[in-house]
Amino acid sequence: MTMPHRILVLNGAAAGEGATGLIAALNHGTVVAQRELAGRGAAEHFAPLTRELLRDTGWSAGPELIVAVTGPGSFTGLRASLALATGLALGFHCRLRGVTVGAALRSLPNAQQAVSIMIARRNRCFVEDAHGGAWACSPEELALPHDTAVMGDGVASLTDVQRANLQVLPYRFPTAQAIVEASAHTTDLAVLEPVYIDAPEAKLPAAGLRSAPK
């Protein structure tokens, strides 16, 4: 199946102080409108900025395909961006696809076998290999074979010794075009599910939940 012309891209996966979310509209493979959301709390701006961006495109019929990054990454950013993507796809009656951060980064030049390393909470990083395996660890704990190609904003958290044994590619975040390129190898979905590495931090009270009022 050929790729549609009008594509909306959402990426709310980035975590940490330097996190940057992405909303982009592409027409025939070219970015025609784009918004970047920097810093913590960016997730709450996804919906209004997406409305603004779609208005700027002049797409009276809306997008034909929505592609969103499914993780691994920020709980809040993923919840906001994936719920928005699913809702918009229902509203516009358009196709919906999801890709991981690593798959999108591997669509960039010379990155097909690279390992993505993205900043996570609590001084850790999310690691995703070329086979789709994903895990979280501290930068100090990360041990990769000599000369492994690596990319992502988490590479900067590695030590000089670690980086000296690796091939560091110049990619911190996936571009809108890379996200779309990665989606060409996926299938349409009705709902997007986030890729969570960590368990949710919210926990039930030790005494359990109160009974519903009668």
Beta strands, then each sheet from edge to edge (+ up, - down):
strand 1: 6-11
strand 2: 20-27
strand 3: 30-38
strand 4: 65-69
strand 5: 95-99
strand 6: 115-120
strand 7: 124-128
strand 8: 134-137
strand 9: 149-151
strand 10: 167-168
sheet 1: 3+ 2- 1+ 4+ 5+
sheet 2: 8+ 7- 6+ 9+ 10+
end
